[in-house]
Every structure is written in structure tokens, then in C-alpha cells.
Amino acid sequence: MTGLWTDIVEIIAPSSAAAGEKVSISIKVKNILTYAFQIGVIVEVNGGFAYLTPFLTEPGATTIFSASFIMPERSVTATITSYFVVSEYEWYPDDQQSVVITLAEVPEPQFRGFGISEYQTV
């Protein structure tokens, strides 16, 4: 869904990650107005928020924002919201999209056994 001022063009994130792994997300946001303005992004994952630094974005241009988090021991939904930023304290929400990152299954370690290849009597 495109907002009034911005369009989240693409979210680049892995579809799964192992618990404890660093997960990086890149978000491409386009200015769909006819004048430049500050675009900000907030990423919400697992109850935590990352406020990404707003950038002055020219008309029709796309800005790339990046964030990362440590994968918890369960699947998560990352909700990304783009903002029309007027000042440090005045952010207007616009476009919003989500991406699900599932918990990767860790294969069980396999013990193959051992054998005695030689021995010595003392």
C-alpha cells in the first residue's frame, strides 16, 4: 500500500534466521511528492523500536534505510512504517508494511560413534 507522501518500495530481509543470529533489514522508501522533504522510518520488532535517522529526499528519489536486531528464540514480524518528518518531534506516519522472519530450525547434532582402530597391550 502506498502512503500519501511515501512508498515503501522494497524490504530486504531474510525469510528465516537462527536464534541469536544478527538479522539485517534494508528498507527502500520513495518520495512520491513533487518537493523534497525529510523521510523517517521506524522498525518495530518483538516489542522493540528502532528510529532510523530521517533523510532529506528529493522528489521521486528513493532512500535506503538499514536496521538490525538479534533473532529471538521464536519467529517475529518486523513492521516498518515510513514517516513524513516535519521536525524532531513531529513525525506523521504514512506507509506501512510487514515482513515475517521465521525461526530457522537447527539440525540435531549427530553422533556417529567411534571404533578402536588399534590397541596396545602393556
PAPANU-601285 format. One record per atom (N, C-alpha, C, CB): atom name; z, x, y; residue number from 1. Coordinates in nm, 4 decimals, decimal comma, padded with zeros to 6 digits. Glycine has a CB too. Layout:
<recs>
vexfi  c3  c1  c2  sedren
CA  Z  X  Y  NUM;
...
</recs>
This chain:
<recs>
vexfi  c3  c1  c2  sedren
N  00,0000  00,0843  -00,1177  1;
CA  00,0000  00,0000  00,0000  1;
C  00,0000  00,0888  00,1240  1;
CB  00,1219  -00,0959  -00,0002  1;
N  -00,0870  00,0619  00,2151  2;
CA  -00,0936  00,1361  00,3407  2;
C  -00,0016  00,0703  00,4426  2;
CB  -00,2393  00,1426  00,3941  2;
N  00,0656  00,1529  00,5235  3;
CA  00,1522  00,1000  00,6275  3;
C  00,0732  00,0696  00,7537  3;
CB  00,2646  00,1980  00,6580  3;
N  00,1452  00,0402  00,8607  4;
CA  00,0817  00,0119  00,9900  4;
C  00,0365  00,1389  01,0600  4;
CB  00,1772  -00,0646  01,0799  4;
N  00,1099  00,2489  01,0357  5;
CA  00,0837  00,3734  01,1062  5;
C  00,0412  00,4871  01,0145  5;
CB  00,2051  00,4143  01,1825  5;
N  00,0867  00,4805  00,8887  6;
CA  00,0633  00,5900  00,7950  6;
C  00,0131  00,5388  00,6606  6;
CB  00,1910  00,6708  00,7755  6;
N  -00,0407  00,6318  00,5843  7;
CA  -00,0841  00,6018  00,4486  7;
C  -00,0396  00,7173  00,3593  7;
CB  -00,2398  00,5801  00,4413  7;
N  00,0464  00,6870  00,2608  8;
CA  00,0819  00,7886  00,1621  8;
C  -00,0389  00,8001  00,0701  8;
CB  00,2151  00,7515  00,0820  8;
N  -00,1141  00,9063  00,0892  9;
CA  -00,2419  00,9249  00,0209  9;
C  -00,2218  00,9695  -00,1240  9;
CB  -00,3273  01,0273  00,0959  9;
N  -00,1237  01,0584  -00,1452  10;
CA  -00,1048  01,1123  -00,2796  10;
C  00,0372  01,1649  -00,2966  10;
CB  -00,2067  01,2238  -00,3080  10;
N  00,0918  01,1444  -00,4163  11;
CA  00,2197  01,2034  -00,4547  11;
C  00,1914  01,2912  -00,5754  11;
CB  00,3294  01,0931  -00,4864  11;
N  00,2245  01,4189  -00,5621  12;
CA  00,2028  01,5131  -00,6715  12;
C  00,3395  01,5475  -00,7297  12;
CB  00,1265  01,6425  -00,6227  12;
N  00,3614  01,5034  -00,8542  13;
CA  00,4891  01,5253  -00,9224  13;
C  00,4637  01,5269  -01,0727  13;
CB  00,5940  01,4148  -00,8844  13;
N  00,5477  01,5962  -01,1467  14;
CA  00,5299  01,5945  -01,2919  14;
C  00,5663  01,4569  -01,3477  14;
CB  00,6161  01,7046  -01,3587  14;
N  00,5087  01,4219  -01,4608  15;
CA  00,5413  01,2932  -01,5228  15;
C  00,6722  01,3021  -01,6002  15;
CB  00,4276  01,2478  -01,6160  15;
N  00,7116  01,4258  -01,6384  16;
CA  00,8391  01,4435  -01,7081  16;
C  00,8940  01,5819  -01,6798  16;
CB  00,8227  01,4220  -01,8602  16;
N  01,0249  01,5967  -01,7034  17;
CA  01,0923  01,7252  -01,6843  17;
C  01,2164  01,7278  -01,7715  17;
CB  01,1292  01,7486  -01,5343  17;
N  01,2571  01,8462  -01,8114  18;
CA  01,3773  01,8634  -01,8919  18;
C  01,5006  01,8604  -01,8019  18;
CB  01,3712  01,9957  -01,9718  18;
N  01,6130  01,8170  -01,8553  19;
CA  01,7382  01,8150  -01,7800  19;
C  01,7690  01,9557  -01,7297  19;
CB  01,8551  01,7610  -01,8674  19;
N  01,8072  01,9673  -01,6018  20;
CA  01,8397  02,0957  -01,5413  20;
C  01,7209  02,1696  -01,4830  20;
CB  01,9048  02,1816  -01,6413  20;
N  01,6001  02,1186  -01,5076  21;
CA  01,4792  02,1827  -01,4565  21;
C  01,4578  02,1463  -01,3091  21;
CB  01,3562  02,1412  -01,5409  21;
N  01,4056  02,2414  -01,2306  22;
CA  01,3701  02,2140  -01,0912  22;
C  01,2405  02,1335  -01,0894  22;
CB  01,3549  02,3469  -01,0089  22;
N  01,2428  02,0203  -01,0202  23;
CA  01,1258  01,9327  -01,0096  23;
C  01,0765  01,9366  -00,8652  23;
CB  01,1600  01,7854  -01,0538  23;
N  00,9506  01,9731  -00,8461  24;
CA  00,8915  01,9787  -00,7122  24;
C  00,7984  01,8603  -00,6921  24;
CB  00,8153  02,1116  -00,6909  24;
N  00,8052  01,8032  -00,5728  25;
CA  00,7202  01,6901  -00,5361  25;
C  00,6484  01,7252  -00,4069  25;
CB  00,8035  01,5582  -00,5204  25;
N  00,5179  01,6990  -00,4011  26;
CA  00,4406  01,7127  -00,2775  26;
C  00,3877  01,5752  -00,2400  26;
CB  00,3233  01,8159  -00,2938  26;
N  00,3955  01,5432  -00,1115  27;
CA  00,3542  01,4123  -00,0625  27;
C  00,2528  01,4319  00,0493  27;
CB  00,4766  01,3294  -00,0129  27;
N  00,1355  01,3708  00,0351  28;
CA  00,0327  01,3775  00,1392  28;
C  00,0338  01,2463  00,2164  28;
CB  -00,1089  01,4055  00,0780  28;
N  00,0567  01,2573  00,3489  29;
CA  00,0659  01,1393  00,4348  29;
C  -00,0376  01,1499  00,5468  29;
CB  00,2094  01,1245  00,4936  29;
N  -00,1155  01,0438  00,5630  30;
CA  -00,2238  01,0420  00,6623  30;
C  -00,1848  00,9568  00,7836  30;
CB  -00,3544  00,9879  00,5989  30;
N  -00,2190  01,0069  00,9021  31;
CA  -00,2046  00,9315  01,0266  31;
C  -00,3265  00,8387  01,0371  31;
CB  -00,1932  01,0282  01,1531  31;
N  -00,3045  00,7078  01,0349  32;
CA  -00,4175  00,6145  01,0405  32;
C  -00,4371  00,5543  01,1800  32;
CB  -00,3972  00,5028  00,9392  32;
N  -00,3630  00,6086  01,2782  33;
CA  -00,3795  00,5609  01,4162  33;
C  -00,4835  00,6448  01,4909  33;
CB  -00,2444  00,5648  01,4912  33;
N  -00,5103  00,6053  01,6128  34;
CA  -00,6097  00,6760  01,6950  34;
C  -00,5456  00,7778  01,7895  34;
CB  -00,6908  00,5756  01,7759  34;
N  -00,4161  00,8031  01,7727  35;
CA  -00,3470  00,9033  01,8544  35;
C  -00,2468  00,9790  01,7676  35;
CB  -00,2752  00,8366  01,9758  35;
N  -00,2098  01,0983  01,8124  36;
CA  -00,1154  01,1830  01,7392  36;
C  00,0266  01,1301  01,7540  36;
CB  -00,1234  01,3284  01,7887  36;
N  00,1044  01,1442  01,6483  37;
CA  00,2460  01,1106  01,6538  37;
C  00,3189  01,1866  01,5433  37;
CB  00,2679  00,9570  01,6396  37;
N  00,4519  01,1861  01,5501  38;
CA  00,5352  01,2545  01,4514  38;
C  00,5475  01,1676  01,3257  38;
CB  00,6761  01,2863  01,5104  38;
N  00,5154  01,2270  01,2112  39;
CA  00,5339  01,1597  01,0832  39;
C  00,6490  01,2285  01,0115  39;
CB  00,4027  01,1624  00,9967  39;
N  00,7427  01,1484  00,9613  40;
CA  00,8532  01,1998  00,8808  40;
C  00,8500  01,1353  00,7442  40;
CB  00,9888  01,1743  00,9495  40;
N  00,9194  01,1954  00,6497  41;
CA  00,9261  01,1422  00,5142  41;
C  01,0694  01,1541  00,4648  41;
CB  00,8276  01,2168  00,4190  41;
N  01,1142  01,0499  00,3948  42;
CA  01,2422  01,0554  00,3252  42;
C  01,2138  01,0324  00,1773  42;
CB  01,3443  00,9490  00,3819  42;
N  01,2709  01,1201  00,0935  43;
CA  01,2573  01,1089  -00,0513  43;
C  01,3941  01,0721  -00,1067  43;
CB  01,2031  01,2423  -00,1154  43;
N  01,3994  00,9631  -00,1831  44;
CA  01,5253  00,9194  -00,2448  44;
C  01,5120  00,9347  -00,3956  44;
CB  01,5600  00,7709  -00,2061  44;
N  01,6047  01,0110  -00,4539  45;
CA  01,6069  01,0316  -00,5984  45;
C  01,7509  01,0244  -00,6459  45;
CB  01,5419  01,1679  -00,6375  45;
N  01,7754  00,9360  -00,7415  46;
CA  01,9056  00,9317  -00,8073  46;
C  02,0216  00,9155  -00,7085  46;
CB  01,9256  01,0575  -00,8887  46;
N  01,9999  00,8381  -00,6026  47;
CA  02,1040  00,8134  -00,5034  47;
C  02,1144  00,9183  -00,3949  47;
CB  02,2337  00,8023  -00,5709  47;
N  02,0393  01,0268  -00,4055  48;
CA  02,0404  01,1313  -00,3032  48;
C  01,9154  01,1223  -00,2168  48;
CB  02,0507  01,2705  -00,3679  48;
N  01,9273  01,1670  -00,0922  49;
CA  01,8165  01,1585  00,0025  49;
C  01,7804  01,2966  00,0550  49;
CB  01,8519  01,0651  00,1188  49;
N  01,6508  01,3182  00,0766  50;
CA  01,6027  01,4394  00,1433  50;
C  01,5223  01,3942  00,2644  50;
CB  01,5157  01,5298  00,0463  50;
N  01,5674  01,4331  00,3844  51;
CA  01,4957  01,4025  00,5085  51;
C  01,4047  01,5207  00,5369  51;
CB  01,5948  01,3751  00,6293  51;
N  01,2748  01,4989  00,5278  52;
CA  01,1804  01,6082  00,5473  52;
C  01,1394  01,6162  00,6938  52;
CB  01,0564  01,5900  00,4575  52;
N  01,1337  01,7364  00,7468  53;
CA  01,1063  01,7620  00,8874  53;
C  00,9791  01,6918  00,9339  53;
CB  01,0951  01,9111  00,9120  53;
N  00,9893  01,6129  01,0419  54;
CA  00,8693  01,5453  01,0948  54;
C  00,7684  01,6457  01,1510  54;
CB  00,9087  01,4443  01,2044  54;
N  00,6418  01,6116  01,1380  55;
CA  00,5333  01,6937  01,1918  55;
C  00,4452  01,6094  01,2824  55;
CB  00,4495  01,7562  01,0779  55;
N  00,4030  01,6702  01,3933  56;
CA  00,3051  01,6059  01,4804  56;
C  00,1730  01,6055  01,4050  56;
CB  00,2925  01,6797  01,6199  56;
N  00,1184  01,4868  01,3820  57;
CA  -00,0027  01,4739  01,3012  57;
C  -00,1117  01,4075  01,3843  57;
CB  00,0250  01,3926  01,1716  57;
N  -00,2247  01,4735  01,3935  58;
CA  -00,3376  01,4239  01,4727  58;
C  -00,3999  01,3007  01,4062  58;
CB  -00,4441  01,5348  01,4907  58;
N  -00,4774  01,2208  01,4837  59;
CA  -00,5420  01,1023  01,4273  59;
C  -00,6322  01,1380  01,3086  59;
CB  -00,6236  01,0307  01,5351  59;
N  -00,6173  01,0657  01,1991  60;
CA  -00,6993  01,0874  01,0813  60;
C  -00,6597  01,2073  00,9968  60;
CB  -00,8389  01,1024  01,1222  60;
N  -00,5647  01,2872  01,0447  61;
CA  -00,5227  01,4072  00,9714  61;
C  -00,4162  01,3718  00,8669  61;
CB  -00,4682  01,5144  01,0695  61;
N  -00,4046  01,4592  00,7683  62;
CA  -00,3058  01,4420  00,6617  62;
C  -00,2084  01,5584  00,6649  62;
CB  -00,3744  01,4317  00,5228  62;
N  -00,0800  01,5276  00,6545  63;
CA  00,0253  01,6286  00,6495  63;
C  00,0837  01,6294  00,5097  63;
CB  00,1359  01,6014  00,7561  63;
N  00,1142  01,7487  00,4594  64;
CA  00,1728  01,7617  00,3261  64;
C  00,3214  01,7951  00,3408  64;
CB  00,0986  01,8715  00,2423  64;
N  00,4055  01,7154  00,2764  65;
CA  00,5493  01,7353  00,2750  65;
C  00,5897  01,7764  00,1334  65;
CB  00,6252  01,6062  00,3211  65;
N  00,6939  01,8580  00,1221  66;
CA  00,7393  01,9019  -00,0101  66;
C  00,8894  01,8883  -00,0224  66;
CB  00,6974  02,0465  -00,0365  66;
N  00,9336  01,8542  -00,1427  67;
CA  01,0761  01,8427  -00,1723  67;
C  01,0970  01,8811  -00,3176  67;
CB  01,1293  01,6984  -00,1439  67;
N  01,2210  01,9129  -00,3536  68;
CA  01,2516  01,9418  -00,4932  68;
C  01,3940  01,8973  -00,5232  68;
CB  01,2331  02,0927  -00,5243  68;
N  01,4202  01,8786  -00,6508  69;
CA  01,5533  01,8416  -00,6971  69;
C  01,5701  01,8923  -00,8392  69;
CB  01,5755  01,6874  -00,6896  69;
N  01,6928  01,8920  -00,8872  70;
CA  01,7216  01,9320  -01,0250  70;
C  01,7240  01,8051  -01,1096  70;
CB  01,8583  02,0110  -01,0356  70;
N  01,6469  01,8065  -01,2172  71;
CA  01,6357  01,6892  -01,3037  71;
C  01,7695  01,6599  -01,3701  71;
CB  01,5264  01,7102  -01,4103  71;
N  01,8191  01,5353  -01,3544  72;
CA  01,9428  01,4974  -01,4233  72;
C  01,9145  01,4706  -01,5718  72;
CB  02,0063  01,3719  -01,3567  72;
N  02,0142  01,4271  -01,6437  73;
CA  02,0001  01,4026  -01,7873  73;
C  01,9504  01,2615  -01,8171  73;
CB  02,1327  01,4258  -01,8574  73;
N  01,8644  01,2112  -01,7309  74;
CA  01,8030  01,0799  -01,7519  74;
C  01,6759  01,0708  -01,6687  74;
CB  01,9016  00,9650  -01,7150  74;
N  01,5911  00,9740  -01,7002  75;
CA  01,4691  00,9517  -01,6216  75;
C  01,5063  00,9025  -01,4821  75;
CB  01,3753  00,8495  -01,6922  75;
N  01,4235  00,9329  -01,3835  76;
CA  01,4519  00,8931  -01,2452  76;
C  01,3266  00,8356  -01,1801  76;
CB  01,5047  01,0133  -01,1632  76;
N  01,3507  00,7608  -01,0735  77;
CA  01,2426  00,7127  -00,9879  77;
C  01,2591  00,7802  -00,8526  77;
CB  01,2437  00,5553  -00,9746  77;
N  01,1541  00,8463  -00,8060  78;
CA  01,1537  00,9055  -00,6721  78;
C  01,0830  00,8055  -00,5800  78;
CB  01,0819  01,0482  -00,6706  78;
N  01,1552  00,7576  -00,4791  79;
CA  01,0986  00,6640  -00,3823  79;
C  01,0714  00,7395  -00,2534  79;
CB  01,1940  00,5429  -00,3573  79;
N  00,9459  00,7373  -00,2123  80;
CA  00,9017  00,8098  -00,0937  80;
C  00,8679  00,7101  00,0156  80;
CB  00,7797  00,9002  -00,1255  80;
N  00,9257  00,7285  00,1342  81;
CA  00,8981  00,6415  00,2483  81;
C  00,8503  00,7273  00,3638  81;
CB  01,0241  00,5589  00,2888  81;
N  00,7356  00,6894  00,4219  82;
CA  00,6865  00,7594  00,5414  82;
C  00,7397  00,6875  00,6649  82;
CB  00,5293  00,7657  00,5437  82;
N  00,7557  00,7631  00,7726  83;
CA  00,8157  00,7095  00,8954  83;
C  00,7340  00,7471  01,0182  83;
CB  00,9593  00,7600  00,9112  83;
N  00,7303  00,6551  01,1122  84;
CA  00,6804  00,6793  01,2483  84;
C  00,8031  00,7279  01,3240  84;
CB  00,6136  00,5475  01,3161  84;
N  00,8024  00,8541  01,3691  85;
CA  00,9202  00,9141  01,4313  85;
C  00,9028  00,9172  01,5824  85;
CB  00,9448  01,0566  01,3768  85;
N  00,9959  00,8525  01,6526  86;
CA  00,9934  00,8485  01,7988  86;
C  01,0859  00,9568  01,8552  86;
CB  01,0356  00,7081  01,8509  86;
N  01,2028  00,9722  01,7941  87;
CA  01,2989  01,0741  01,8354  87;
C  01,3820  01,1113  01,7131  87;
CB  01,3900  01,0234  01,9536  87;
N  01,4743  01,2040  01,7309  88;
CA  01,5587  01,2487  01,6202  88;
C  01,6332  01,1334  01,5542  88;
CB  01,6578  01,3519  01,6691  88;
N  01,6691  01,0320  01,6333  89;
CA  01,7492  00,9200  01,5825  89;
C  01,6710  00,7896  01,5704  89;
CB  01,8677  00,8980  01,6720  89;
N  01,5424  00,7926  01,5961  90;
CA  01,4613  00,6710  01,5943  90;
C  01,3416  00,6885  01,5002  90;
CB  01,4131  00,6355  01,7373  90;
N  01,3628  00,6523  01,3735  91;
CA  01,2609  00,6603  01,2696  91;
C  01,2288  00,5185  01,2241  91;
CB  01,3083  00,7492  01,1493  91;
N  01,1003  00,4825  01,2228  92;
CA  01,0590  00,3495  01,1784  92;
C  00,9903  00,3593  01,0426  92;
CB  00,9648  00,2835  01,2823  92;
N  01,0458  00,2932  00,9387  93;
CA  00,9843  00,3010  00,8061  93;
C  00,8473  00,2366  00,8058  93;
CB  01,0732  00,2343  00,7016  93;
N  00,7563  00,2941  00,7271  94;
CA  00,6206  00,2430  00,7239  94;
C  00,5729  00,2256  00,5801  94;
CB  00,5269  00,3363  00,8002  94;
N  00,5038  00,3220  00,5263  95;
CA  00,4505  00,3117  00,3906  95;
C  00,5573  00,3553  00,2900  95;
CB  00,3219  00,3980  00,3750  95;
N  00,5487  00,3017  00,1684  96;
CA  00,6450  00,3399  00,0654  96;
C  00,5775  00,3364  -00,0715  96;
CB  00,7687  00,2461  00,0679  96;
N  00,6056  00,4386  -00,1517  97;
CA  00,5559  00,4451  -00,2892  97;
C  00,6625  00,5105  -00,3757  97;
CB  00,4208  00,5239  -00,2975  97;
N  00,6525  00,4853  -00,5053  98;
CA  00,7473  00,5441  -00,6002  98;
C  00,6733  00,6102  -00,7142  98;
CB  00,8436  00,4379  -00,6543  98;
N  00,7401  00,7054  -00,7750  99;
CA  00,6870  00,7728  -00,8936  99;
C  00,8032  00,7900  -00,9915  99;
CB  00,6206  00,9124  -00,8570  99;
N  00,7763  00,7627  -01,1195  100;
CA  00,8778  00,7768  -01,2237  100;
C  00,8603  00,9126  -01,2909  100;
CB  00,8681  00,6610  -01,3283  100;
N  00,9723  00,9826  -01,3056  101;
CA  00,9728  01,1108  -01,3758  101;
C  01,0658  01,0931  -01,4958  101;
CB  01,0199  01,2308  -01,2812  101;
N  01,0087  01,0993  -01,6142  102;
CA  01,0870  01,0745  -01,7351  102;
C  01,1535  01,2026  -01,7838  102;
CB  00,9981  01,0158  -01,8455  102;
N  01,2640  01,1836  -01,8531  103;
CA  01,3362  01,2961  -01,9105  103;
C  01,2585  01,3455  -02,0317  103;
CB  01,4821  01,2563  -01,9494  103;
N  01,2213  01,4717  -02,0303  104;
CA  01,1463  01,5305  -02,1414  104;
C  01,2397  01,5517  -02,2594  104;
CB  01,0798  01,6645  -02,0994  104;
N  01,1893  01,5239  -02,3767  105;
CA  01,2685  01,5465  -02,4967  105;
C  01,2653  01,6943  -02,5319  105;
CB  01,2166  01,4609  -02,6144  105;
N  01,3819  01,7481  -02,5606  106;
CA  01,3924  01,8878  -02,6005  106;
C  01,3894  01,8907  -02,7528  106;
CB  01,5232  01,9556  -02,5435  106;
N  01,2970  01,9658  -02,8106  107;
CA  01,2898  01,9682  -02,9569  107;
C  01,4167  02,0276  -03,0179  107;
CB  01,1674  02,0481  -03,0027  107;
N  01,4567  01,9734  -03,1306  108;
CA  01,5729  02,0243  -03,2026  108;
C  01,5437  02,1655  -03,2509  108;
CB  01,6099  01,9318  -03,3217  108;
N  01,6391  02,2565  -03,2355  109;
CA  01,6162  02,3901  -03,2895  109;
C  01,6089  02,3806  -03,4426  109;
CB  01,7293  02,4893  -03,2444  109;
N  01,5220  02,4591  -03,4998  110;
CA  01,5054  02,4547  -03,6447  110;
C  01,5536  02,5851  -03,7063  110;
CB  01,3582  02,4282  -03,6823  110;
N  01,6441  02,5715  -03,8021  111;
CA  01,6951  02,6866  -03,8750  111;
C  01,6116  02,6993  -04,0007  111;
CB  01,8482  02,6722  -03,9082  111;
N  01,5515  02,8141  -04,0186  112;
CA  01,4625  02,8315  -04,1334  112;
C  01,5318  02,9028  -04,2499  112;
CB  01,3386  02,9097  -04,0916  112;
N  01,6552  02,9388  -04,2320  113;
CA  01,7256  03,0072  -04,3399  113;
C  01,6985  03,1561  -04,3389  113;
CB  01,6862  02,9488  -04,4737  113;
N  01,7600  03,2228  -04,4309  114;
CA  01,7374  03,3663  -04,4412  114;
C  01,7462  03,4050  -04,5886  114;
CB  01,8407  03,4469  -04,3547  114;
N  01,6941  03,5168  -04,6173  115;
CA  01,6987  03,5679  -04,7545  115;
C  01,7372  03,7134  -04,7523  115;
CB  01,5637  03,5491  -04,8259  115;
N  01,7781  03,7616  -04,8643  116;
CA  01,8150  03,9023  -04,8756  116;
C  01,6910  03,9761  -04,9240  116;
CB  01,9378  03,9236  -04,9735  116;
N  01,6471  04,0698  -04,8446  117;
CA  01,5262  04,1417  -04,8815  117;
C  01,5582  04,2679  -04,9628  117;
CB  01,4470  04,1784  -04,7562  117;
N  01,6762  04,3257  -04,9412  118;
CA  01,7191  04,4400  -05,0227  118;
C  01,8701  04,4529  -05,0116  118;
CB  01,6484  04,5726  -04,9777  118;
N  01,9267  04,5164  -05,1054  119;
CA  02,0701  04,5397  -05,1011  119;
C  02,1001  04,6726  -05,1652  119;
CB  02,1474  04,4268  -05,1709  119;
N  02,2202  04,7195  -05,1430  120;
CA  02,2592  04,8500  -05,1940  120;
C  02,3978  04,8373  -05,2551  120;
CB  02,2566  04,9582  -05,0816  120;
N  02,4168  04,8934  -05,3724  121;
CA  02,5470  04,8893  -05,4378  121;
C  02,6245  05,0159  -05,4015  121;
CB  02,5316  04,8757  -05,5926  121;
N  02,7515  04,9962  -05,3713  122;
CA  02,8356  05,1123  -05,3399  122;
C  02,9479  05,1293  -05,4368  122;
CB  02,8913  05,1010  -05,2021  122;
</recs>
